[in-house]
Amino acid sequence: MSSRSDQTRQRVIEAAIGLLTRGGRDAVTTRAVAEAAGLQPPAIYRLFGDKDGLLDAVAEHGFASFLAAKHIDPDPPDPIEDLRDGWDLAVEFGLANPALYTLMYTEPARTGSAAFKAGMQILMARMHRLAAGGWLRVDQELAAQIIHATARGAVLTWLSLPEDRRDPALFATLRESMVAAVTHERPAVRDTGPQGAARALRATLPEQTVLSEAEQRLLGEWLKRLAATG
């Protein structure tokens, strides 16, 4: 795609976001977007195929914007506080962009976007660090799902409530419930028992080269069982 086409595409997406922000999803018609972008309606179809294609592009732009706002610290001094900060950032993005956030997260198919997947990779890397340090109370995948679900649920619940029923304590309560659900108060590898140590070892297993692939799979299965006990 040429630079000129890229610029036109970006102008259309920004026009659609403006209409979405001011008037909601119903305001985003191909005719209205074309007029706001200074184009003829057929140009929208050439660039995006149809209205759904345009909305997908708008959602992808939202995921990319959120991804760009993420702060990545490969070795945070306080991994639990780093987890809180990441959760708060997701909520703050949703509150700052309510119409866009709703479009991004109310249709599961849109979470297949490249930017969404990149964001989830960042979250999974955070889970890996927590598991390797013995902080995780649950499996890495489940922990990521809990974190994502609580942040998304908090924002969408807040946005669905009348203003006079919105209590800011919702966010702090859900965040701390999430932290308590997925992490230990201190690294579990310092405690007696195999569960935390199994999670920590399982997280770092792919990084070693001594065992064969078959041995890694077998040990991984044993560690998975140990990590799930108790």
MIZAVEX-926857 format. One record per residue (C-alpha): residue number from 1; z, y, x. Coordinates in nm, 2 decimals. Each point is the difference from the previous one (the first is absolute). Last residue first. Layout:
MIZAVEX-926857
<NUM <Z Y X>>
...
end
This chain:
MIZAVEX-926857
<230 <4.73 -2.83 -0.31>>
<229 <-0.33 -0.15 0.09>>
<228 <-0.34 0.18 0.01>>
<227 <0.02 0.08 0.38>>
<226 <0.06 -0.37 0.08>>
<225 <-0.30 -0.11 -0.20>>
<224 <-0.23 0.26 0.16>>
<223 <0.14 -0.10 0.34>>
<222 <-0.10 -0.36 -0.06>>
<221 <-0.35 0.10 -0.12>>
<220 <-0.05 0.23 0.30>>
<219 <0.11 -0.28 0.24>>
<218 <-0.27 -0.22 -0.15>>
<217 <-0.27 0.27 0.01>>
<216 <0.10 0.10 0.35>>
<215 <-0.01 -0.36 0.12>>
<214 <-0.35 -0.04 -0.14>>
<213 <-0.12 0.32 0.16>>
<212 <0.14 -0.11 0.33>>
<211 <0.33 0.14 0.13>>
<210 <0.04 0.20 0.32>>
<209 <-0.20 0.31 -0.11>>
<208 <0.25 0.21 -0.18>>
<207 <-0.08 0.30 -0.22>>
<206 <-0.07 -0.21 -0.31>>
<205 <0.37 -0.11 -0.01>>
<204 <0.14 0.36 -0.01>>
<203 <0.05 0.02 -0.37>>
<202 <0.11 -0.36 -0.03>>
<201 <0.27 0.05 0.27>>
<200 <0.15 0.30 -0.19>>
<199 <-0.02 -0.18 -0.33>>
<198 <0.16 -0.31 0.15>>
<197 <0.27 0.21 0.16>>
<196 <0.09 0.15 -0.33>>
<195 <0.04 -0.33 -0.17>>
<194 <0.15 -0.21 0.28>>
<193 <0.37 0.09 -0.04>>
<192 <0.25 0.22 0.18>>
<191 <-0.09 0.36 0.01>>
<190 <-0.16 0.21 0.27>>
<189 <-0.34 -0.13 -0.10>>
<188 <0.07 0.16 -0.34>>
<187 <-0.05 0.35 0.13>>
<186 <0.24 0.23 -0.18>>
<185 <0.03 0.11 -0.36>>
<184 <-0.26 -0.26 -0.09>>
<183 <-0.33 0.08 -0.15>>
<182 <-0.23 -0.07 -0.29>>
<181 <0.22 0.04 -0.31>>
<180 <0.24 0.26 0.14>>
<179 <-0.29 0.22 0.11>>
<178 <-0.17 -0.03 -0.34>>
<177 <0.32 0.08 -0.19>>
<176 <0.04 0.30 0.23>>
<175 <-0.35 0.12 -0.08>>
<174 <0.04 -0.07 -0.37>>
<173 <0.33 0.20 -0.02>>
<172 <-0.13 0.29 0.21>>
<171 <-0.32 0.03 -0.21>>
<170 <0.16 -0.03 -0.35>>
<169 <0.27 0.25 0.10>>
<168 <-0.26 0.27 -0.05>>
<167 <0.06 -0.03 -0.37>>
<166 <-0.31 0.06 -0.23>>
<165 <0.10 0.00 -0.36>>
<164 <-0.07 0.37 -0.07>>
<163 <-0.34 -0.02 0.17>>
<162 <-0.12 -0.27 -0.24>>
<161 <-0.03 -0.33 0.18>>
<160 <-0.33 -0.17 0.10>>
<159 <-0.03 0.18 0.33>>
<158 <0.35 -0.12 0.11>>
<157 <-0.09 -0.36 -0.10>>
<156 <-0.32 0.02 0.20>>
<155 <0.17 0.14 0.30>>
<154 <0.29 -0.25 0.00>>
<153 <-0.22 -0.30 -0.07>>
<152 <-0.23 0.08 0.29>>
<151 <0.29 0.04 0.24>>
<150 <0.18 -0.31 -0.14>>
<149 <-0.31 -0.22 0.00>>
<148 <-0.11 0.09 0.35>>
<147 <0.34 -0.07 0.15>>
<146 <0.04 -0.32 -0.20>>
<145 <-0.34 -0.12 0.10>>
<144 <0.05 0.08 0.37>>
<143 <0.33 -0.20 -0.01>>
<142 <-0.16 -0.29 -0.17>>
<141 <-0.27 -0.02 0.27>>
<140 <0.26 0.03 0.28>>
<139 <0.23 -0.27 -0.14>>
<138 <0.34 0.11 -0.11>>
<137 <0.32 0.14 0.15>>
<136 <-0.19 0.18 0.28>>
<135 <0.19 0.17 0.28>>
<134 <-0.03 -0.27 0.27>>
<133 <-0.18 0.22 0.24>>
<132 <-0.32 -0.20 -0.03>>
<131 <0.03 0.02 -0.37>>
<130 <0.03 0.38 0.00>>
<129 <-0.29 0.03 0.24>>
<128 <-0.22 -0.23 -0.21>>
<127 <0.09 0.20 -0.31>>
<126 <-0.11 0.32 0.16>>
<125 <-0.33 -0.17 0.10>>
<124 <-0.03 -0.12 -0.36>>
<123 <0.03 0.36 -0.12>>
<122 <-0.27 0.12 0.25>>
<121 <-0.22 -0.28 -0.12>>
<120 <0.06 0.11 -0.36>>
<119 <-0.13 0.34 0.09>>
<118 <-0.31 -0.15 0.15>>
<117 <-0.05 -0.20 -0.32>>
<116 <0.03 0.31 -0.21>>
<115 <-0.25 0.18 0.23>>
<114 <-0.26 -0.28 -0.03>>
<113 <0.03 -0.01 -0.38>>
<112 <0.11 -0.32 -0.17>>
<111 <0.28 0.19 -0.17>>
<110 <-0.26 0.14 -0.24>>
<109 <-0.02 -0.33 -0.19>>
<108 <0.37 0.03 -0.10>>
<107 <-0.07 0.29 -0.23>>
<106 <0.30 0.23 -0.06>>
<105 <0.06 0.07 0.37>>
<104 <-0.27 0.24 0.12>>
<103 <-0.06 0.18 -0.33>>
<102 <0.37 0.06 -0.04>>
<101 <0.02 0.13 0.35>>
<100 <-0.29 0.24 -0.05>>
<99 <0.16 0.14 -0.32>>
<98 <0.35 0.03 0.16>>
<97 <-0.10 0.14 0.34>>
<96 <0.32 0.16 0.14>>
<95 <0.22 -0.25 -0.18>>
<94 <-0.20 -0.29 0.13>>
<93 <-0.01 0.13 0.36>>
<92 <0.38 0.05 -0.01>>
<91 <0.06 -0.35 -0.12>>
<90 <-0.21 -0.15 0.28>>
<89 <0.18 0.22 0.26>>
<88 <0.34 -0.10 -0.14>>
<87 <-0.08 -0.36 0.05>>
<86 <-0.11 0.06 0.36>>
<85 <0.31 0.20 0.07>>
<84 <0.22 -0.27 -0.14>>
<83 <-0.16 -0.26 0.22>>
<82 <0.04 0.22 0.31>>
<81 <0.36 0.04 -0.09>>
<80 <0.03 -0.38 0.00>>
<79 <-0.19 -0.02 0.34>>
<78 <0.23 0.25 0.17>>
<77 <-0.14 0.10 0.35>>
<76 <-0.36 -0.07 -0.13>>
<75 <-0.22 -0.20 0.24>>
<74 <-0.36 0.00 -0.12>>
<73 <0.05 0.33 -0.18>>
<72 <-0.28 0.06 -0.25>>
<71 <0.02 0.31 -0.22>>
<70 <-0.21 -0.03 -0.31>>
<69 <-0.18 0.31 -0.13>>
<68 <-0.35 -0.13 0.10>>
<67 <0.06 -0.32 -0.20>>
<66 <0.09 0.21 -0.31>>
<65 <-0.32 0.20 0.04>>
<64 <-0.20 -0.33 0.04>>
<63 <0.16 -0.15 -0.31>>
<62 <-0.09 0.32 -0.20>>
<61 <-0.36 0.00 0.13>>
<60 <-0.03 -0.36 -0.10>>
<59 <0.12 0.10 -0.35>>
<58 <-0.26 0.27 -0.02>>
<57 <-0.27 -0.25 0.11>>
<56 <0.11 -0.25 -0.26>>
<55 <-0.02 0.28 -0.26>>
<54 <-0.35 0.08 0.10>>
<53 <-0.11 -0.36 -0.02>>
<52 <0.16 -0.02 -0.34>>
<51 <-0.20 0.30 -0.11>>
<50 <-0.33 -0.16 0.11>>
<49 <-0.20 -0.09 0.31>>
<48 <0.20 0.22 0.24>>
<47 <-0.25 0.22 0.19>>
<46 <-0.32 -0.04 -0.21>>
<45 <0.20 0.00 -0.32>>
<44 <0.18 0.32 0.10>>
<43 <-0.33 0.16 0.09>>
<42 <-0.14 -0.08 -0.34>>
<41 <0.27 0.24 -0.15>>
<40 <-0.16 0.32 0.17>>
<39 <0.21 0.15 0.28>>
<38 <0.23 0.30 0.05>>
<37 <0.31 -0.21 0.07>>
<36 <0.18 0.12 -0.31>>
<35 <-0.31 -0.05 -0.21>>
<34 <-0.06 -0.35 0.13>>
<33 <0.37 -0.09 -0.06>>
<32 <-0.02 0.13 -0.36>>
<31 <-0.32 -0.19 -0.07>>
<30 <0.12 -0.32 0.16>>
<29 <0.32 0.02 -0.20>>
<28 <0.34 0.04 0.16>>
<27 <0.20 0.19 -0.27>>
<26 <0.10 -0.33 -0.16>>
<25 <0.18 -0.10 0.32>>
<24 <0.24 0.29 -0.01>>
<23 <-0.07 0.37 -0.07>>
<22 <0.10 0.21 0.30>>
<21 <0.06 -0.27 0.26>>
<20 <-0.29 -0.22 -0.11>>
<19 <-0.23 0.30 -0.01>>
<18 <0.10 0.10 0.35>>
<17 <-0.03 -0.36 0.12>>
<16 <-0.35 -0.02 -0.14>>
<15 <-0.10 0.32 0.18>>
<14 <0.14 -0.14 0.33>>
<13 <-0.19 -0.32 -0.05>>
<12 <-0.32 0.19 -0.07>>
<11 <0.04 0.22 0.30>>
<10 <0.06 -0.31 0.22>>
<9 <-0.32 -0.16 -0.13>>
<8 <-0.19 0.31 0.08>>
<7 <0.14 0.02 0.35>>
<6 <-0.08 -0.36 0.06>>
<5 <-0.35 0.05 -0.13>>
<4 <-0.06 0.29 0.24>>
<3 <0.14 -0.21 0.28>>
<2 <-0.25 -0.27 -0.07>>
<1 <0.10 -0.34 -0.14>>
end
